[in-house]
Amino acid sequence: MDSTTSRSDVPGAFVMNPGRCGSTLLSTTLAEHPQVLSLQEYMISLGSLGFMSETLLTGAQFWQRVSGPSSIENLLRRLDRIPREIVYTGAISASGNGRTAMPRILGVALAAVDPDPDRLFGELAATVPGFPRQDLGQHHRQLFALLAHRYSNRLWVERSGGNCAYLGRLLALFPDAKVVYLSRNCVDTVLSMRRHPYFQLATIGEQFERRYGFNPFDEDCPDYDDGIAPTLRPLLPQHLTAGQLDQRGSLLEPFVLRWVQQDLYARAVTAALPDDQLLELDYDELVADPADQLTRVGRFLDLDDAAGWAYSVAYQVVRQPHRVTPCSTAEITSWQQKITKAILTTGTYQPSTVD
């Protein structure tokens, strides 16, 4: 690999989504277009390390961020709750800050790009530390350009589940990136979120953020214990059990709160985007007419033969069934209305079933 690859010669886009709305499927279909480098779960795997840096970073410092051990993967593996999105099956591990686990970039992002992610990881380990000292956004863009040239792609499309919450930070790093906003109704999204271990963890992390101002599941977060209320201490990553995580899925309010916050924030951010930088895509419309909706995506991204690609992959778009009952629908809708009204009126909402 050539580490001198231009940092700005490959355009890109983000698939913005609240999670559990078909974004993985969209990434997979985009990967079948020869012009697209489909980066899956890259940004979310880094946590705050993907967005926050007050200083310029050397190539070695940046590589440590993207290749360091994944705290989330390590925890989910310990709990035997690895989601199917983590597709890597090899044995590479990384060490840092007293932890050993799969490198952040390897579990999904590289494993989805190359059938031999170990080899690709080794190539990047020999190349990325040679990047010049530059800001974090330039490092990301240089890495994406490097991978795009490696696979003869013309553009990159990054998709991380639940990235609505940090779209503003993404656009600060990538101001010219296009945005495909994939949304889904609150009821179906919440019913799917509550059964997924990552989103169960996410609502626990948000609970800690509201009360203590930190997320214990974020990458490189210290292991807190002192000063944590006895009722919350069992939910810290070093104490959490699989049963406690599963129990989180019995709740509704925290997941509805997450959906409402992301939806309101995403709409506020996208309202400022010009028409040629934003494409809104609805999950229900996608599954009802996948060829037409995927053609819209392809044309928005300026892909060659957008319609031909869309029709060739449309068969993959299948609606996943949910166990929806009138009771759950009514309860979720009630929470949605209550939370939305509170946030729009007061700017905040304090959950009643947690905290």
Sequence and secondary structure as in RCSB ss.txt:
>XXXX:A:sequence
MDSTTSRSDVPGAFVMNPGRCGSTLLSTTLAEHPQVLSLQEYMISLGSLGFMSETLLTGAQFWQRVSGPSSIENL
LRRLDRIPREIVYTGAISASGNGRTAMPRILGVALAAVDPDPDRLFGELAATVPGFPRQDLGQHHRQLFALLAHR
YSNRLWVERSGGNCAYLGRLLALFPDAKVVYLSRNCVDTVLSMRRHPYFQLATIGEQFERRYGFNPFDEDCPDYD
DGIAPTLRPLLPQHLTAGQLDQRGSLLEPFVLRWVQQDLYARAVTAALPDDQLLELDYDELVADPADQLTRVGRF
LDLDDAAGWAYSVAYQVVRQPHRVTPCSTAEITSWQQKITKAILTTGTYQPSTVD
>XXXX:A:secstr
  TT  SSSS EEEEE  SSSSHHHHHHHHHTSTTEEEEESHHHHHGGGGT  SS B HHHHHHHHHSB HHHHH
HHHTT   TT    S   EEETTEEE BTTIIIIIHHH S HHHHHHHHHHHGGGS SB HHHHHHHHHHHHHHH
TT SEEEEE TTGGGGHHHHHHH TT EEEEEE  HHHHHHHHTT HHHHHHHHHHHHHHHHS  TTSTT     
TT  TTTGGGSTTT  HHHHHHHTT  HHHHHHHHHHHHHHHHHHTTS GGGEEEEEHHHHHHSHHHHHHHHHHH
TT TTHHHHHHHHGGG         HHHHHHHHHHHHHHHHHHHHHS    SS  
